[in-house]
């Protein structure tokens, strides 16, 4: 299994806009072959002294930290799915309308080591 993970800080005032975008993204990724698409709102993620999810994305008091992941059968499958997603007209939008600061987004691809 292969996993893409990301963390973003979403302004509380734009949370509904973010949810709308996430629902669309989840549909598009699944339509193109992702195994799963999960979005989580931080509920117990305190601002740490050295490291933390809020610190990593420089979350402000008026922002909510979101942690999300997408799963695929393999990295090759992920690369194919992501190419299709990026070409999908449903994902074309004005970057100025993005309901979070993409410059503070943390993301990466991970090969699963263990799964229970």
Buried (B, 14 or more C-beta within 10 A) or exposed (E): BBBBBBBBBBBEEBBEBBBEBBEBBBEBBBEBBBBEBEBEBBEEBEEEEEEBBBBBBEBEEEBBBBBBBBBBEEBEBBEBBBEBBEEBEEBEEEEEEBBBBEEBBEEEBEEEEEEE
